[in-house]
Amino acid sequence: MEFDYDYFVIGAGSGGVRSSRIASQLGAKVAVAEEAFMGGTCVNVGCVPKKLLVYASHFMEDFHLAAGYGWNVDGVKLDWQKLINNKNKEIERLNGIYKGILERANVEVIAERAVVTGPNEVQCGDKKYTAKYILVATGARPTIPEFPGSEHVITSNEMFFLEEVPKRFLVVGGGYIGVEFAGIMNGLGAETTLSYRRDLFLRGFDISMREFIRDEMTRKGINLKFESNVESITKTDAGLEVKYKEGETEVYDQVLYATGRHPNVQGLGLETAGVDMAPNGAVLVDDKFKTSCPSIYAVGDVINRVQLTPVALAEGMFVAHDLFGEGFREVDYNLIPTAIFSQPEMATVGLTEGEAKEKFGEDIKVYFGSFRPMKLVLTDSEERTMVKMVVRVSTNEVLGVHMGGIYSGEIIQGMAVALKAGAKKEDFDRTIGIHPTSAEEFVTMRD
Ligand code: NDP
């Protein structure tokens, strides 16, 4: 049977763009449909603008630190509109780059919403296209739970386009987005509260790091409310009145819900092609990302395995090579490093102390360091840096490396390569440090 395309990709986000470009370079005839902006969540309302806002917000503290180094920084102030305009310009530039990458790779870009109408058929507006294979790379979207007054809250999507910095800001949720935006808004000068339903946020991360971030965020003046649950929100003249189940009522100017993201499958027509989905909408795929419909594949946040851009890139690349190339390395979900751009940031790779204990019992040893980073010694900042390494005693294998503090993300990326290569504690011990850095702590940790 003749098809219009070899490969029709739905969604030009991280996974979709990478997969369509590689497939085209491997000789396939490819189209990608995108109803919104090129680059998906990461480029438009995720990783990229978020990190720009983290930088922007950290200047407040940097100016303060600069004074310790002799700089006179009186009178600095933020022009929010200028920041947002500059951020928007950068994102537009990236949108153009993504489009250019696809065009140069001969991928046809269809600026429409695509709906699956059969195993090999997709509808975009009033046009129908056929394809040998379809890739669903539609990502995920923020989800707000139902409660009285939920219509008054916003999601991370809107955070990038606020008209002004709210005076009193509440974020609900203790995951990546909640912690990152609490830091951003606090840095930008908002009176910031984070509400989390359990006793300590960042569930799943190493306990020492969770406590470290809790202490540092508190030190920076963020009001952390644990065991805290919103019951209702009412809009009043004074602002958004938030009634907590625990009894108190507080008023804020903006409330962000960062309570997770769910697969973007609504109205996508996947049922018509017999694609199985989990109850939360996640598209179910096998180890080659094939769905229950043999001609339809899915990668990235929509399969809800690991919601991280570099993972979606790896998955998208795998499918393109698997379908149109010579075969390619499988996606290895082991030892995925990750960073939370809290302030200070935190990054990790490998097992937490808790996971290691569960797996190896008493056969583990934990190395630990906490110090004042050199950058801060001439300032009155009391921020610390924490490093932690979890080692299996019988094999000397490094199971996990965790860091909280300045440059953690940059440092842990390198550590991840070492762990991937099977580094043992003795490999760290015989590595010469770079002095003076925070990273050298990892090669000087001794019994
Ligand atoms: P997360 O899943 O990380 O966190 C969701 C948070 O909301 C958790 O603390 C969860 O609590 C809480 N929660 C969930 N449902 C409710 C509810 N009904 N009421 C109150 N609280 C609730 O999601 P995020 O939205 O923060 O981020 C989504 C994903 O995006 C992340 O998991 C991550 O993979 C990715 N991301 C990555 C970033 C990075 O790499 N730096 C940055 C931002 C996002 P509990 O712990 O009890 O489940």
Boltz pocket constraint, residues with backbone or C-beta under 6 A from the ligand:
constraints:
  - pocket:
      binder: B
      contacts: [[A, 145], [A, 172], [A, 173], [A, 174], [A, 175], [A, 176], [A, 177], [A, 178], [A, 180], [A, 196], [A, 197], [A, 198], [A, 201], [A, 202], [A, 203], [A, 258], [A, 259], [A, 260], [A, 261], [A, 306], [A, 307], [A, 308], [A, 338], [A, 339], [A, 340], [A, 341]]
      max_distance: 6.0
